[in-house]
Amino acid sequence: MHILMDVSAGTSNFPVAFTAVYAVGFIAAVVFGSIAWYNSKRPAGWEDKNRPDFVPEVKPEETPGIGKPK
């Protein structure tokens, strides 16, 4: 019984925060990449496919990055 308590009380060498940052970053990259892909021109064979409802439509600006923010 004392062995189990010693094992559970010890610190772990596994970097949980480091792994969590990579997991959250990967999920964010997939989400933003999916939004960008669905709002871009469709590759060959995907021209007639509709954008899913959960992906927001991003309208391009006439002059992006020029002038005052709207």
N, CA, C and O atoms as a printed pandas DataFrame, in Angstrom:
     atom_number atom_name residue_name chain_id  residue_number  x_coord  y_coord  z_coord
0              1         N          MET        A               1    0.821   -1.191    0.000
1              2        CA          MET        A               1    0.000    0.000    0.000
2              3         C          MET        A               1    0.864    1.253    0.000
3              4         O          MET        A               1    0.543    2.236   -0.668
4              5         N          HIS        A               2    1.961    1.215    0.751
5              6        CA          HIS        A               2    2.841    2.377    0.815
6              7         C          HIS        A               2    3.523    2.641   -0.530
7              8         O          HIS        A               2    3.834    3.784   -0.865
8              9         N          ILE        A               3    3.748    1.580   -1.286
9             10        CA          ILE        A               3    4.385    1.746   -2.595
10            11         C          ILE        A               3    3.465    2.526   -3.532
11            12         O          ILE        A               3    3.923    3.410   -4.256
12            13         N          LEU        A               4    2.182    2.207   -3.522
13            14        CA          LEU        A               4    1.229    2.920   -4.379
14            15         C          LEU        A               4    1.124    4.381   -3.984
15            16         O          LEU        A               4    1.003    5.246   -4.852
16            17         N          MET        A               5    1.167    4.671   -2.702
17            18        CA          MET        A               5    1.086    6.053   -2.247
18            19         C          MET        A               5    2.351    6.820   -2.652
19            20         O          MET        A               5    2.278    7.996   -3.008
20            21         N          ASP        A               6    3.505    6.155   -2.596
21            22        CA          ASP        A               6    4.744    6.810   -2.994
22            23         C          ASP        A               6    4.753    7.110   -4.492
23            24         O          ASP        A               6    5.223    8.167   -4.913
24            25         N          VAL        A               7    4.243    6.195   -5.284
25            26        CA          VAL        A               7    4.212    6.387   -6.732
26            27         C          VAL        A               7    3.270    7.528   -7.095
27            28         O          VAL        A               7    3.604    8.348   -7.949
28            29         N          SER        A               8    2.114    7.595   -6.471
29            30        CA          SER        A               8    1.145    8.636   -6.801
30            31         C          SER        A               8    1.567   10.000   -6.270
31            32         O          SER        A               8    1.168   11.021   -6.831
32            33         N          ALA        A               9    2.349   10.046   -5.224
33            34        CA          ALA        A               9    2.792   11.314   -4.655
34            35         C          ALA        A               9    3.986   11.890   -5.391
35            36         O          ALA        A               9    4.265   13.082   -5.267
36            37         N          GLY        A              10    4.693   11.078   -6.148
37            38        CA          GLY        A              10    5.881   11.541   -6.871
38            39         C          GLY        A              10    5.505   12.424   -8.048
39            40         O          GLY        A              10    4.379   12.381   -8.543
40            41         N          THR        A              11    6.460   13.218   -8.483
41            42        CA          THR        A              11    6.208   14.083   -9.635
42            43         C          THR        A              11    6.434   13.303  -10.918
43            44         O          THR        A              11    7.242   12.376  -10.970
44            45         N          SER        A              12    5.724   13.685  -11.920
45            46        CA          SER        A              12    5.813   13.017  -13.211
46            47         C          SER        A              12    6.841   13.714  -14.089
47            48         O          SER        A              12    6.982   14.936  -14.039
48            49         N          ASN        A              13    7.545   12.951  -14.879
49            50        CA          ASN        A              13    8.501   13.512  -15.819
50            51         C          ASN        A              13    7.857   13.828  -17.163
51            52         O          ASN        A              13    8.509   14.382  -18.048
52            53         N          PHE        A              14    6.591   13.481  -17.321
53            54        CA          PHE        A              14    5.878   13.722  -18.576
54            55         C          PHE        A              14    5.461   15.186  -18.645
55            56         O          PHE        A              14    4.768   15.659  -17.744
56            57         N          PRO        A              15    5.862   15.924  -19.688
57            58        CA          PRO        A              15    5.539   17.353  -19.781
58            59         C          PRO        A              15    4.107   17.581  -20.275
59            60         O          PRO        A              15    3.873   17.716  -21.476
60            61         N          VAL        A              16    3.175   17.621  -19.363
61            62        CA          VAL        A              16    1.754   17.738  -19.703
62            63         C          VAL        A              16    1.466   19.081  -20.376
63            64         O          VAL        A              16    0.769   19.120  -21.389
64            65         N          ALA        A              17    1.988   20.173  -19.834
65            66        CA          ALA        A              17    1.722   21.491  -20.409
66            67         C          ALA        A              17    2.296   21.585  -21.821
67            68         O          ALA        A              17    1.653   22.137  -22.714
68            69         N          PHE        A              18    3.475   21.061  -22.026
69            70        CA          PHE        A              18    4.120   21.072  -23.344
70            71         C          PHE        A              18    3.274   20.318  -24.358
71            72         O          PHE        A              18    3.080   20.788  -25.479
72            73         N          THR        A              19    2.773   19.161  -23.973
73            74        CA          THR        A              19    1.940   18.351  -24.855
74            75         C          THR        A              19    0.598   19.024  -25.116
75            76         O          THR        A              19    0.079   18.959  -26.230
76            77         N          ALA        A              20    0.037   19.666  -24.106
77            78        CA          ALA        A              20   -1.248   20.349  -24.265
78            79         C          ALA        A              20   -1.131   21.509  -25.253
79            80         O          ALA        A              20   -2.041   21.735  -26.050
80            81         N          VAL        A              21   -0.029   22.238  -25.207
81            82        CA          VAL        A              21    0.173   23.345  -26.144
82            83         C          VAL        A              21    0.205   22.819  -27.575
83            84         O          VAL        A              21   -0.406   23.413  -28.464
84            85         N          TYR        A              22    0.901   21.727  -27.805
85            86        CA          TYR        A              22    0.954   21.155  -29.143
86            87         C          TYR        A              22   -0.413   20.624  -29.577
87            88         O          TYR        A              22   -0.779   20.769  -30.744
88            89         N          ALA        A              23   -1.158   20.027  -28.687
89            90        CA          ALA        A              23   -2.483   19.499  -29.036
90            91         C          ALA        A              23   -3.437   20.635  -29.399
91            92         O          ALA        A              23   -4.150   20.555  -30.399
92            93         N          VAL        A              24   -3.450   21.689  -28.591
93            94        CA          VAL        A              24   -4.325   22.830  -28.877
94            95         C          VAL        A              24   -3.888   23.512  -30.173
95            96         O          VAL        A              24   -4.737   23.928  -30.961
96            97         N          GLY        A              25   -2.596   23.634  -30.404
97            98        CA          GLY        A              25   -2.096   24.237  -31.634
98            99         C          GLY        A              25   -2.471   23.429  -32.861
99           100         O          GLY        A              25   -2.820   23.997  -33.896
100          101         N          PHE        A              26   -2.404   22.121  -32.758
101          102        CA          PHE        A              26   -2.786   21.270  -33.883
102          103         C          PHE        A              26   -4.270   21.412  -34.199
103          104         O          PHE        A              26   -4.656   21.513  -35.364
104          105         N          ILE        A              27   -5.095   21.421  -33.165
105          106        CA          ILE        A              27   -6.541   21.580  -33.373
106          107         C          ILE        A              27   -6.844   22.934  -34.006
107          108         O          ILE        A              27   -7.673   23.021  -34.912
108          109         N          ALA        A              28   -6.179   23.996  -33.537
109          110        CA          ALA        A              28   -6.384   25.327  -34.113
110          111         C          ALA        A              28   -5.949   25.361  -35.574
111          112         O          ALA        A              28   -6.626   25.967  -36.404
112          113         N          ALA        A              29   -4.836   24.724  -35.896
113          114        CA          ALA        A              29   -4.361   24.696  -37.277
114          115         C          ALA        A              29   -5.343   23.968  -38.184
115          116         O          ALA        A              29   -5.574   24.395  -39.315
116          117         N          VAL        A              30   -5.913   22.890  -37.707
117          118        CA          VAL        A              30   -6.890   22.145  -38.505
118          119         C          VAL        A              30   -8.147   22.977  -38.727
119          120         O          VAL        A              30   -8.686   23.002  -39.834
120          121         N          VAL        A              31   -8.621   23.661  -37.676
121          122        CA          VAL        A              31   -9.836   24.479  -37.797
122          123         C          VAL        A              31   -9.607   25.635  -38.766
123          124         O          VAL        A              31  -10.398   25.831  -39.688
124          125         N          PHE        A              32   -8.531   26.406  -38.570
125          126        CA          PHE        A              32   -8.278   27.547  -39.446
126          127         C          PHE        A              32   -7.952   27.101  -40.867
127          128         O          PHE        A              32   -8.337   27.772  -41.825
128          129         N          GLY        A              33   -7.263   26.005  -41.018
129          130        CA          GLY        A              33   -6.977   25.473  -42.343
130          131         C          GLY        A              33   -8.238   25.024  -43.066
131          132         O          GLY        A              33   -8.368   25.221  -44.275
132          133         N          SER        A              34   -9.163   24.424  -42.335
133          134        CA          SER        A              34  -10.429   24.004  -42.940
134          135         C          SER        A              34  -11.251   25.201  -43.390
135          136         O          SER        A              34  -11.841   25.182  -44.471
136          137         N          ILE        A              35  -11.293   26.246  -42.561
137          138        CA          ILE        A              35  -12.026   27.454  -42.941
138          139         C          ILE        A              35  -11.405   28.069  -44.191
139          140         O          ILE        A              35  -12.126   28.465  -45.107
140          141         N          ALA        A              36  -10.092   28.154  -44.241
141          142        CA          ALA        A              36   -9.419   28.726  -45.407
142          143         C          ALA        A              36   -9.644   27.870  -46.646
143          144         O          ALA        A              36   -9.869   28.407  -47.730
144          145         N          TRP        A              37   -9.589   26.561  -46.505
145          146        CA          TRP        A              37   -9.755   25.681  -47.659
146          147         C          TRP        A              37  -11.171   25.759  -48.211
147          148         O          TRP        A              37  -11.364   25.820  -49.426
148          149         N          TYR        A              38  -12.167   25.756  -47.320
149          150        CA          TYR        A              38  -13.552   25.795  -47.785
150          151         C          TYR        A              38  -13.908   27.145  -48.397
151          152         O          TYR        A              38  -14.835   27.222  -49.203
152          153         N          ASN        A              39  -13.195   28.209  -48.036
153          154        CA          ASN        A              39  -13.484   29.523  -48.598
154          155         C          ASN        A              39  -12.603   29.855  -49.797
155          156         O          ASN        A              39  -12.730   30.941  -50.362
156          157         N          SER        A              40  -11.728   28.964  -50.192
157          158        CA          SER        A              40  -10.863   29.207  -51.348
158          159         C          SER        A              40  -11.495   28.583  -52.589
159          160         O          SER        A              40  -12.579   28.002  -52.532
160          161         N          LYS        A              41  -10.796   28.717  -53.700
161          162        CA          LYS        A              41  -11.257   28.043  -54.914
162          163         C          LYS        A              41  -11.144   26.544  -54.688
163          164         O          LYS        A              41  -10.215   26.069  -54.036
164          165         N          ARG        A              42  -12.089   25.818  -55.229
165          166        CA          ARG        A              42  -12.104   24.378  -55.024
166          167         C          ARG        A              42  -11.094   23.689  -55.943
167          168         O          ARG        A              42  -10.934   24.084  -57.098
168          169         N          PRO        A              43  -10.421   22.673  -55.438
169          170        CA          PRO        A              43   -9.525   21.901  -56.302
170          171         C          PRO        A              43  -10.317   21.098  -57.333
171          172         O          PRO        A              43  -11.542   21.000  -57.248
172          173         N          ALA        A              44   -9.621   20.537  -58.289
173          174        CA          ALA        A              44  -10.272   19.757  -59.340
174          175         C          ALA        A              44  -11.097   18.629  -58.727
175          176         O          ALA        A              44  -10.610   17.872  -57.887
176          177         N          GLY        A              45  -12.330   18.529  -59.153
177          178        CA          GLY        A              45  -13.237   17.502  -58.641
178          179         C          GLY        A              45  -14.110   17.973  -57.493
179          180         O          GLY        A              45  -15.059   17.282  -57.121
180          181         N          TRP        A              46  -13.811   19.146  -56.918
181          182        CA          TRP        A              46  -14.583   19.662  -55.787
182          183         C          TRP        A              46  -15.363   20.927  -56.155
183          184         O          TRP        A              46  -15.933   21.567  -55.272
184          185         N          GLU        A              47  -15.400   21.300  -57.429
185          186        CA          GLU        A              47  -16.015   22.563  -57.832
186          187         C          GLU        A              47  -17.498   22.642  -57.487
187          188         O          GLU        A              47  -17.995   23.712  -57.137
188          189         N          ASP        A              48  -18.207   21.521  -57.582
189          190        CA          ASP        A              48  -19.652   21.539  -57.373
190          191         C          ASP        A              48  -20.060   21.233  -55.931
191          192         O          ASP        A              48  -21.253   21.129  -55.645
192          193         N          LYS        A              49  -19.116   21.091  -55.034
193          194        CA          LYS        A              49  -19.430   20.775  -53.638
194          195         C          LYS        A              49  -19.785   22.049  -52.882
195          196         O          LYS        A              49  -19.208   23.108  -53.128
196          197         N          ASN        A              50  -20.727   21.940  -51.970
197          198        CA          ASN        A              50  -21.139   23.083  -51.151
198          199         C          ASN        A              50  -20.294   23.177  -49.894
199          200         O          ASN        A              50  -19.768   22.180  -49.399
200          201         N          ARG        A              51  -20.177   24.391  -49.394
201          202        CA          ARG        A              51  -19.455   24.621  -48.138
202          203         C          ARG        A              51  -20.346   24.135  -46.984
203          204         O          ARG        A              51  -21.550   24.392  -47.003
204          205         N          PRO        A              52  -19.790   23.446  -45.985
205          206        CA          PRO        A              52  -20.593   23.011  -44.847
206          207         C          PRO        A              52  -21.168   24.215  -44.076
207          208         O          PRO        A              52  -20.601   25.307  -44.113
208          209         N          ASP        A              53  -22.279   24.008  -43.392
209          210        CA          ASP        A              53  -22.942   25.089  -42.653
210          211         C          ASP        A              53  -22.102   25.625  -41.500
211          212         O          ASP        A              53  -22.223   26.800  -41.152
212          213         N          PHE        A              54  -21.257   24.795  -40.902
213          214        CA          PHE        A              54  -20.497   25.232  -39.735
214          215         C          PHE        A              54  -19.265   26.055  -40.102
215          216         O          PHE        A              54  -18.609   26.593  -39.210
216          217         N          VAL        A              55  -18.935   26.168  -41.381
217          218        CA          VAL        A              55  -17.783   26.958  -41.820
218          219         C          VAL        A              55  -18.271   28.351  -42.205
219          220         O          VAL        A              55  -19.097   28.472  -43.109
220          221         N          PRO        A              56  -17.787   29.404  -41.550
221          222        CA          PRO        A              56  -18.251   30.756  -41.883
222          223         C          PRO        A              56  -17.722   31.197  -43.250
223          224         O          PRO        A              56  -16.622   30.824  -43.657
224          225         N          GLU        A              57  -18.529   31.995  -43.944
225          226        CA          GLU        A              57  -18.099   32.509  -45.238
226          227         C          GLU        A              57  -17.277   33.774  -45.011
227          228         O          GLU        A              57  -17.724   34.705  -44.341
228          229         N          VAL        A              58  -16.089   33.795  -45.570
229          230        CA          VAL        A              58  -15.194   34.941  -45.433
230          231         C          VAL        A              58  -15.171   35.662  -46.771
231          232         O          VAL        A              58  -14.731   35.109  -47.779
232          233         N          LYS        A              59  -15.652   36.911  -46.771
233          234        CA          LYS        A              59  -15.683   37.675  -48.009
234          235         C          LYS        A              59  -14.379   38.455  -48.150
235          236         O          LYS        A              59  -13.944   39.107  -47.201
236          237         N          PRO        A              60  -13.755   38.394  -49.318
237          238        CA          PRO        A              60  -12.494   39.128  -49.500
238          239         C          PRO        A              60  -12.741   40.636  -49.561
239          240         O          PRO        A              60  -13.770   41.094  -50.057
240          241         N          GLU        A              61  -11.770   41.395  -49.045
241          242        CA          GLU        A              61  -11.866   42.847  -49.091
242          243         C          GLU        A              61  -11.314   43.341  -50.417
243          244         O          GLU        A              61  -10.487   42.676  -51.041
244          245         N          GLU        A              62  -11.780   44.518  -50.848
245          246        CA          GLU        A              62  -11.317   45.076  -52.106
246          247         C          GLU        A              62   -9.839   45.441  -52.039
247          248         O          GLU        A              62   -9.072   45.137  -52.953
248          249         N          THR        A              63   -9.449   46.096  -50.949
249          250        CA          THR        A              63   -8.055   46.495  -50.763
250          251         C          THR        A              63   -7.617   46.072  -49.371
251          252         O          THR        A              63   -7.624   46.895  -48.455
252          253         N          PRO        A              64   -7.238   44.819  -49.185
253          254        CA          PRO        A              64   -6.865   44.355  -47.851
254          255         C          PRO        A              64   -5.565   45.004  -47.365
255          256         O          PRO        A              64   -4.577   45.072  -48.096
256          257         N          GLY        A              65   -5.588   45.471  -46.133
257          258        CA          GLY        A              65   -4.385   46.025  -45.527
258          259         C          GLY        A              65   -4.115   47.463  -45.894
259          260         O          GLY        A              65   -3.109   48.015  -45.448
260          261         N          ILE        A              66   -4.970   48.108  -46.692
261          262        CA          ILE        A              66   -4.766   49.503  -47.080
262          263         C          ILE        A              66   -5.877   50.345  -46.480
263          264         O          ILE        A              66   -7.052   49.986  -46.560
264          265         N          GLY        A              67   -5.507   51.455  -45.885
265          266        CA          GLY        A              67   -6.499   52.372  -45.332
266          267         C          GLY        A              67   -6.778   52.098  -43.872
267          268         O          GLY        A              67   -6.068   51.334  -43.219
268          269         N          LYS        A              68   -7.825   52.735  -43.369
269          270        CA          LYS        A              68   -8.215   52.595  -41.969
270          271         C          LYS        A              68   -9.018   51.323  -41.752
271          272         O          LYS        A              68   -9.754   50.892  -42.641
272          273         N          PRO        A              69   -8.881   50.718  -40.576
273          274        CA          PRO        A              69   -9.696   49.515  -40.293
274          275         C          PRO        A              69  -11.180   49.856  -40.242
275          276         O          PRO        A              69  -11.564   50.951  -39.831
276          277         N          LYS        A              70  -11.992   48.923  -40.655
277          278        CA          LYS        A              70  -13.444   49.139  -40.655
278          279         C          LYS        A              70  -14.044   48.687  -39.358
279          280         O          LYS        A              70  -15.256   48.789  -39.170
